[in-house]
Amino acid sequence: MHMLAGNLHSAIVWLISLASIGLVLIRPKGWPEAIWAVAGACLLIICGLISWGDAGAAAAKGTDVYLFLTGMMIISELARRAGVFDWVAVHAVRASRGSPGRLFLLVYLVGIVVTVFLSNDATAVVLTPAVLAAVRAAEADPLPYLLICAFIANAASFVLPLSNPANLVVYGGGMPPLKTWLATFGLASIASITVTFLVLRGVAARYLNQRVRGDSESAPLRPEGKLALYGIAFLAVVLITASGFGVDLGAPACAAGLVVAVVISFRDRGLWNDIATGVSWSVLPLVAGLFIIVEALNGAGALKHAVQALATMRHWPLAGGVLGTGFGVAVLSNLMNNLPSGLITAAAVKSAHAAGPLRDALLVGVDLGPNLSVTGSLATILWLIAIRREGLDVTFWDFLKWGALVMPPALLLALIAVL
């Protein structure tokens, strides 16, 4: 009887959790993602499927993520309202000289730099509005250029430890030195970035057959804009320094964002009101809800199953184990988002004492695998929120058509590169 009750408890947890995650993905009635994640977490608590104490502890685990996202969103809002995105747009359009292919390459290269040195979330939050402003100025179809922001945010997210907060989650306190990291993931990152570009460029070819406008009028950047631009550079230096010393990135990112905001506020008194109303704060309860759902899933056996799967992979031939692990966690990430899958697999890595290529494959799968679906990663959800704010949208199925072509070959070659 006790076993039956335990199985029923686990089944209900899985049902509520997966239903909640599914609603986050499809957004019935267009309601924000956060509503469904928080509703699922609250239902788990109300039904006694996770205690208040465990739920609070689970939400507290996301503190570093909340702080990191807060810093990024503040910087993005500062840059947006100060005209930095419009200024960048004009220079990008001029550099393209009317060539859609050249504009495509420029956006991709900028996306690599932003992702590597500011993280994939920054690409989604900071770069996407700038790219949209650029393509509107160029009078080009925005879809292929916006998709660059989504895909490169994940494809380049394991060049450095700071390129994706998920990297710190998977490795926990065992983050390898930067030299070792580059030796492990350098070739895999090159494969991921190159293959993603080639496939994406090929798929986007039909959108790039007409010249774009390349004569946008330039306007000097206002003093507030210069401060915001310097603030982005300051944030990059702070994050790289923190990563080099093995410090969690959340507090430095948030502190840097607030410092830049305080400096600009001396010239712009209305800044704080715009930050309060302009930033997509709903992202924070979304993340908190997902942390609680993951904790409930772990209690219902998700962690146990993940540990067993890793133990099985350890007995496979190395190539099979790496490919099976990478593609397995990639599928899991697209089914439930890579934030919960990353948390579950990180705990499984610690419990199973996994190391070497298997752990490396897990990280690549968590980082790159989400390029299949629009809700596969937190960065892509942030990207979707950013374009919806500008009156655009990309449906789940439209993104899947691109992702099904772009992600698998990039993931395959990246996993081969970590062997």
C-alpha positions in Angstrom: 0.0 0.0 0.0 2.9 2.4 0.9 4.5 1.7 -2.5 1.2 2.3 -4.3 0.8 5.6 -2.5 4.3 6.6 -3.4 3.8 5.7 -7.1 0.5 7.7 -7.1 2.3 10.7 -5.5 5.1 10.6 -8.1 2.6 10.2 -11.0 0.6 13.3 -9.9 3.8 15.3 -9.5 4.9 14.4 -13.0 1.4 15.2 -14.4 1.2 18.6 -12.8 4.8 19.5 -13.6 4.7 18.4 -17.3 1.3 20.1 -17.8 2.7 23.3 -16.3 5.8 23.2 -18.5 3.7 22.4 -21.5 1.5 25.4 -20.8 4.6 27.6 -20.5 5.6 26.4 -24.0 2.2 26.9 -25.8 0.9 30.0 -23.8 -2.9 29.4 -24.0 -4.8 32.7 -24.7 -1.4 34.4 -25.1 -1.0 34.7 -21.3 2.6 35.2 -20.1 4.8 32.2 -19.5 5.3 33.1 -15.9 1.6 32.6 -15.0 1.8 28.9 -16.0 5.1 28.2 -14.2 3.9 29.9 -11.0 0.5 28.2 -11.2 2.1 24.8 -11.5 4.5 25.5 -8.6 1.6 26.7 -6.4 -0.5 23.7 -7.3 2.3 21.4 -6.2 2.5 23.2 -2.9 -1.2 23.4 -2.3 -1.6 19.6 -3.0 1.2 18.8 -0.5 3.4 17.4 -3.2 6.2 19.6 -2.2 6.6 21.3 1.2 6.7 25.0 1.7 10.2 24.7 3.0 11.5 22.6 0.1 9.7 25.0 -2.4 11.4 28.0 -0.7 14.8 26.3 -0.7 14.3 25.4 -4.4 13.4 29.0 -5.4 16.3 30.3 -3.4 18.7 28.2 -5.5 17.9 30.5 -8.4 19.2 33.6 -6.7 22.2 33.8 -8.9 20.1 33.5 -12.0 17.6 36.2 -10.8 20.4 38.6 -10.2 22.1 37.8 -13.5 18.9 38.4 -15.5 18.1 41.5 -13.5 21.5 43.1 -14.4 21.1 42.1 -18.1 17.6 43.5 -18.3 18.5 46.8 -16.7 21.4 47.2 -19.1 19.2 46.4 -22.0 16.5 48.9 -21.0 19.2 51.6 -20.5 20.6 51.0 -23.9 17.1 50.9 -25.6 15.9 54.2 -24.1 19.2 56.0 -24.7 19.1 55.2 -28.5 22.1 52.8 -28.5 20.2 50.2 -30.5 19.2 52.7 -33.2 22.8 54.0 -33.3 24.2 50.4 -33.7 21.5 49.8 -36.4 22.6 52.7 -38.6 26.3 51.6 -38.5 25.4 47.9 -39.2 23.2 48.9 -42.2 25.9 51.2 -43.6 28.6 48.5 -43.2 26.4 46.1 -45.2 26.5 48.4 -48.2 23.1 47.2 -49.4 24.1 43.5 -49.4 21.7 41.2 -47.4 24.3 38.5 -47.2 26.9 40.9 -45.7 24.3 42.2 -43.2 23.5 38.5 -42.3 27.2 37.8 -41.7 27.7 41.1 -39.7 24.8 40.2 -37.4 26.1 36.7 -36.9 29.6 37.9 -36.0 28.2 40.4 -33.5 26.1 37.7 -32.0 29.2 35.5 -31.5 31.0 38.3 -29.7 28.0 39.2 -27.4 27.3 35.6 -26.5 30.9 34.7 -25.8 31.7 37.8 -23.6 28.3 38.7 -22.2 26.4 35.4 -22.2 23.6 33.9 -24.3 21.0 35.7 -22.2 22.6 39.0 -23.1 22.3 38.1 -26.8 18.6 37.5 -26.3 17.9 40.6 -24.2 20.5 43.2 -25.4 21.3 42.3 -29.1 17.9 41.3 -30.4 16.4 44.8 -30.1 19.5 46.2 -31.8 19.2 43.7 -34.7 15.5 44.5 -35.1 16.2 48.2 -35.3 18.9 47.5 -37.9 16.8 45.4 -40.2 13.9 47.8 -40.0 16.3 50.6 -41.0 17.5 48.4 -43.9 13.9 47.7 -44.9 14.7 44.0 -44.9 12.6 40.9 -43.8 13.4 40.7 -40.1 12.9 36.9 -39.7 16.3 35.5 -40.7 18.2 38.2 -38.8 16.2 37.7 -35.7 16.7 34.0 -35.9 20.4 34.5 -35.9 20.1 36.0 -32.4 18.2 33.0 -31.2 20.5 30.3 -32.7 23.9 31.9 -32.0 22.8 32.5 -28.4 23.0 28.7 -27.9 25.5 27.8 -30.6 28.3 29.9 -29.1 27.3 29.4 -25.4 30.1 27.1 -24.4 33.1 29.1 -25.8 33.8 30.4 -22.3 32.3 29.4 -18.9 30.5 32.8 -18.7 28.9 32.4 -22.1 26.0 30.5 -20.5 25.0 30.5 -16.8 24.1 26.8 -17.4 27.8 26.0 -17.7 28.3 27.0 -14.0 25.3 24.9 -13.0 26.5 21.7 -14.8 30.1 22.0 -13.4 29.1 23.4 -10.0 32.2 23.9 -7.9 34.3 21.8 -10.2 34.7 24.4 -13.0 38.0 23.6 -14.8 40.6 26.3 -15.4 40.1 28.5 -18.5 43.0 26.8 -20.3 41.5 23.4 -19.7 38.0 24.7 -20.7 39.3 26.0 -24.0 41.2 22.8 -24.7 38.0 20.8 -24.0 35.4 22.9 -25.8 37.4 25.0 -28.2 37.0 22.7 -31.2 33.4 21.8 -30.3 32.5 25.5 -30.2 34.1 26.1 -33.6 32.1 23.2 -35.0 28.9 24.4 -33.4 29.3 28.0 -34.6 30.4 27.1 -38.1 27.8 24.5 -38.8 25.0 26.6 -37.4 26.0 29.5 -39.7 26.3 27.4 -42.8 23.0 25.6 -42.3 21.2 28.8 -41.2 22.6 30.8 -44.1 21.5 28.1 -46.5 18.0 27.9 -45.1 17.7 31.7 -45.1 18.9 32.1 -48.7 15.4 32.7 -50.1 15.0 35.7 -47.7 18.3 37.3 -48.8 17.8 37.6 -52.6 17.0 41.3 -52.6 19.2 44.2 -51.8 18.6 46.1 -48.6 18.7 49.8 -48.0 22.3 50.8 -47.0 22.1 54.6 -46.8 20.5 55.2 -43.4 21.1 58.6 -42.0 23.3 58.7 -38.9 22.8 60.7 -35.8 25.4 61.2 -33.1 24.9 59.1 -29.9 23.5 61.2 -27.1 25.6 61.4 -23.8 23.2 58.9 -22.1 23.7 56.6 -25.0 27.5 56.8 -24.7 27.2 56.0 -21.0 25.0 53.0 -21.8 27.5 51.8 -24.4 30.3 52.1 -21.9 28.1 50.4 -19.4 27.8 47.3 -21.7 31.6 47.2 -22.0 31.9 47.6 -18.2 29.5 44.7 -17.7 31.6 42.5 -20.1 34.8 43.3 -18.1 33.0 42.6 -14.8 31.7 39.2 -16.0 35.0 38.1 -17.5 36.9 39.1 -14.3 34.3 37.3 -12.1 34.5 34.2 -14.3 38.3 34.2 -14.1 38.1 34.1 -10.3 35.4 31.5 -10.3 32.8 33.9 -8.8 29.1 33.4 -9.5 28.0 35.8 -12.2 24.7 36.9 -10.8 25.7 39.5 -8.2 28.4 41.1 -10.3 26.0 41.4 -13.3 23.3 42.9 -11.1 25.7 45.3 -9.4 27.2 46.4 -12.7 23.7 47.1 -14.1 22.7 49.1 -11.1 26.0 51.1 -11.1 25.5 52.1 -14.7 21.8 53.0 -14.0 22.9 55.2 -11.1 25.5 57.0 -13.2 23.0 57.6 -16.1 20.3 58.7 -13.6 22.3 61.8 -12.8 21.6 63.0 -16.3 18.1 61.3 -16.8 15.8 61.7 -13.8 13.0 59.6 -15.4 15.2 56.5 -15.8 14.0 54.6 -12.7 10.4 54.8 -13.7 11.2 53.5 -17.2 13.2 50.6 -15.7 10.3 49.7 -13.3 7.8 49.7 -16.2 9.9 48.7 -19.2 11.8 45.6 -17.9 10.1 42.2 -18.4 10.1 41.4 -14.7 7.8 38.4 -15.3 10.9 36.4 -16.3 12.0 36.2 -12.6 8.8 34.4 -11.3 9.0 32.2 -14.4 12.4 31.0 -13.4 11.4 30.6 -9.7 8.4 28.5 -10.7 10.6 26.3 -12.8 13.1 25.8 -10.0 10.3 24.6 -7.7 8.9 22.3 -10.4 12.3 20.8 -10.9 12.7 20.2 -7.1 9.3 18.4 -7.1 10.3 16.3 -10.1 13.6 15.3 -8.4 11.6 14.2 -5.4 9.3 12.2 -7.7 12.2 10.2 -9.2 13.6 12.4 -12.0 17.0 12.6 -10.4 17.1 8.8 -9.8 16.3 8.1 -13.5 18.9 10.6 -14.6 21.6 9.0 -12.5 20.6 5.5 -13.8 20.8 6.8 -17.4 24.3 8.2 -16.8 25.4 5.0 -15.1 24.2 3.1 -18.2 26.0 5.4 -20.6 29.3 4.9 -18.7 29.2 1.3 -19.8 28.6 2.1 -23.4 31.5 2.5 -25.9 32.9 6.1 -25.5 31.5 7.4 -28.8 28.1 5.9 -28.2 28.0 7.1 -24.6 28.9 10.7 -25.6 26.4 10.8 -28.5 23.6 9.2 -26.5 24.2 11.5 -23.5 24.4 14.7 -25.7 21.3 13.9 -27.8 19.4 12.5 -24.8 19.8 15.7 -22.8 19.1 17.8 -25.9 15.7 16.0 -26.3 15.0 16.5 -22.6 15.8 20.2 -22.8 13.4 20.7 -25.7 10.7 18.8 -23.9 11.0 20.7 -20.6 13.3 23.6 -21.3 17.0 23.5 -20.6 16.8 25.2 -17.2 15.0 22.3 -15.5 16.9 19.7 -17.6 20.2 21.4 -16.7 19.3 21.4 -13.0 18.3 17.7 -13.1 21.4 16.6 -15.1 23.7 18.7 -12.9 22.5 16.9 -9.8 22.8 13.6 -11.6 26.4 14.3 -12.6 27.2 15.0 -9.0 25.4 11.9 -7.7 26.8 9.6 -10.4 30.3 11.1 -10.1 30.3 11.5 -13.9 33.4 13.1 -15.4 35.3 13.5 -18.6 33.6 13.3 -22.0 30.2 12.3 -20.6 29.9 15.4 -18.5 31.3 17.5 -21.4 28.6 15.9 -23.6 25.9 16.8 -21.1 27.0 20.4 -21.1 27.0 20.6 -24.9 23.6 19.0 -25.0 22.2 21.4 -22.4 23.7 24.4 -24.2 23.3 23.6 -27.9 20.4 21.1 -27.9 17.7 23.8 -27.2 18.2 25.2 -30.7 15.6 22.8 -31.8 12.6 24.5 -30.3 11.6 28.1 -29.5 11.2 27.2 -25.8 14.2 24.9 -25.5 16.3 27.4 -23.5 15.7 30.4 -21.2 17.7 32.5 -23.6 15.3 31.7 -26.5 12.3 32.4 -24.2 13.9 35.8 -23.5 14.4 36.3 -27.2 10.8 35.5 -27.8 9.7 38.0 -25.2 12.0 40.7 -26.7 10.5 40.3 -30.2 6.9 40.2 -28.9 7.5 43.4 -27.1 8.2 44.9 -30.6 5.0 43.5 -32.0 6.5 40.5 -33.7 6.1 36.7 -33.0 7.6 33.4 -34.1 5.3 30.4 -33.5 6.5 27.1 -32.0 6.1 25.3 -35.4 7.8 28.0 -37.5 10.8 27.9 -35.2 10.8 24.1 -35.2 11.1 24.0 -39.0 14.3 26.0 -38.8 15.6 24.2 -35.7 15.1 20.7 -37.1 17.6 21.6 -39.8 20.0 23.7 -37.8 20.5 21.9 -34.5 21.1 18.2 -35.3 24.2 18.5 -37.5 25.7 21.2 -35.2 25.2 19.0 -32.1 26.6 15.9 -33.9 29.8 17.6 -34.9 30.2 19.4 -31.5 29.8 16.1 -29.6 32.3 14.3 -31.9 34.7 17.2 -31.2 34.6 16.6 -27.4 35.6 12.9 -27.8 
